[in-house]
């Protein structure tokens, strides 16, 4: 029975790279929008807020 020699430093670095890649992918999904997409979302939210405020009763 022979054992494979494993460089622990290399294993740790590979694990860290994989974790960083997963984090980067999640960030790309969450924050990776174009300027036009962000502006469109902001405009839609502003319109919805304006429409909702228009239905409020006077205080």
C-alpha positions, 0 to 999 in steps of 0.5 A, spaced: 500 500 500 502 506 497 500 513 499 500 519 495 504 525 497 500 531 498 502 538 499 498 541 504 499 548 502 497 547 495 491 544 497 489 550 502 490 554 496 486 551 491 480 550 497 481 558 498 481 559 490 474 555 490 471 559 495 473 565 492 470 563 485 464 561 489 463 568 492 465 572 486 460 568 482 454 570 487 457 577 487 456 577 479 449 575 480 447 580 485 451 586 483 453 585 476 448 589 472 449 594 467 448 602 468 441 601 464 438 596 468 440 599 474 437 606 471 430 602 469 429 599 476 430 605 479 425 609 474 420 603 476 421 604 483 420 611 483 414 610 479 411 605 484 413 610 490 409 616 486 403 612 484 403 609 492 403 616 495 398 619 490 393 614 493 395 616 500 389 620 504 391 627 506 393 628 513 
